[in-house]
Amino acid sequence: MNQDIVLKTILSRRSVRVYSGETVGRDVLLRLVEAGSAAPTARDKRHFVFFVIDDRDLLTRLSSGLPNAQMLVPAGHAIVVASDLAEAYGGEEFPYWIQDCAAATENILLAAESLGLGACWTGVHPREERAAFVRDALGLPGSVHPLCVIAVGIPKERPQPKNKFGGAKVFWNNVKGG
């Protein structure tokens, strides 16, 4: 097994916004959700709720109601990553759902890259008007908190990877670099 395949996937992943319009099989989309479900969660609460969307009308509605989501319709598929706080925490406010759903989102993005798919996420949380819009579009109860909507599809063009490490600030042990 190639020992650095995970690193290669991470470093080559790019947001894809231009899609061919071809269909992705539901079995493949389910594998992406499986990857999202494998993400770690605080207190090992498995509170994820994933909504896989391949209905054109619903994609159009989401695309028109969310900023920077125009790629949903040509992508042909979307995954909404959310948390059901009522189910996981009995309605208790638990702020770590955000990190948990972000980890699930990254797993989905990396899985899409590894399968040759294109993907791009658009933020919903912390904008309550966006969350309310997604809840309304999908018929969700108020206990479900959507973090993002991920466009998934066959890329028409694949952006070249960028080296994003060059400008990173890295300190060893403390801010003085000691």
Secondary structure, DSSP 8 states (H G I E B T S, - for coil): --TTHHHHHHHH------B------HHHHHHHHHHHHTS--GGG---EEEEEE--HHHHHHHHHHSTT-TTHHHH-EEEEEEEEHHHHHTT---TTHHHHHHHHHHHHHHHHHHTT-EEEEEE-TT-HHHHHHHHHHHT--TTEEEEEEEEEE-BSS--------TT----SSSTT--
